């Protein structure tokens, strides 16, 4: 929903919300009770950290791939698979942990996610600033919430006698509004903080969290050999890669010192693995390599349905007739009973669709290499065939025609 708003507008709203809470909570609600003590000093310090870390998270470029960067050629002879990941949108190889962001229209080093609240990607160079920002919000709002609870009875209790001075109506109204906002911020940002702190401790990004789940599922199915996530080196090493090597300065704003093009890996890791992580299912019909078909198509002069996807793999496009054959095959395997095609794939869709069709969430570019409209005219209309919609959804196609599918980890 936030994508429909200009990024600068969203940032302006966030700054106004912080400023509104800072002024009303500190000066209208809490100042009359604590103006002669040091109780409000932590809020003032916390606000400085919030503003500055938010500024750094918004304005620091998350990291871009240097022009002409390539993986070591000695690791990837031309005749061997798998190939290193390649982004055809940016026409460049992807370093380990880099991904393409369609909002920013560029590849981002160690990309975590695109955050509309900062109008920027969260990646290698600004992930530390983002973590410090959300933690600063948690600590400052949490402390203010405790002070609000202390003032809950004095502000809301009725007057005990006519000799007691009247309570400020403005202070009572702002108390209710600020308390509600503090609860909302603590719940939303608090949950976000818990997720990212857990990710930092595990040495993974938001994208890699999903990738690890998919790899575990492939290993469980015995589609691939067991493989260990290469970047989890222990709590201290994992946190140091994001917040810096000195634990005393982890919460002090500072720039990252590494280049984001290479990362330390678990001892014994295949040196090729970081360049093609995560491993792919060799039996996945969406991503199979059909080199023989490519050669036959080239010899016959027929239009080739073989292309290279964004990571350099040869991928065969599944046509409408291929989909129909797969549907018939599945129906025959089910025994050819009275159940319709609508139910054949339901269990598989429920199990696989949520994660197997995940392509960096919404981060990597989906783009067609041919004119889809022209292809739709040549393919048979299958919109009335029962069960095709479920199959189309599973493999990422439009019913009734041809659509390009590209998965980019």
Buried (B, 14 or more C-beta within 10 A) or exposed (E): EEEEEEBEEBBEEBBEEBEBBBEBBBEBBBEBBBEEEEBBEBBEEBBEBBBBBBBBBBEBBBBBBEEEEEBEEEBBEEEEEBBBBBBBBBEBBBBBBBBBBBBBEBBBBBBBBBBBBBBBBBBBBBBBBBBBBBBBBBBBBBBBBEBBEEBEEEBEEEEEEEEEEEBBEEBEEBBEBBBEBBEEBBEEBBEBBEEBBEBBBBBBBBBBBBBBEBBEBBBEEEBBEEBEBBBBBEEEEBBBBBBBEEEEEBBEBBEBEBEBBEBEBBEEBEEBBBBBBBBBBEEBEBBBBBEEBBEEBEEEEEEBBBBBBBBBBBBBBBBBEBBBEBBEEBBEEEEEEEEEBEEBBEEBBEEBBEEBBBBBEEBBBBEEEEEEEEBBEEBEEBEEBEBBBBBBBBBBBEBBBBBBBBBBB
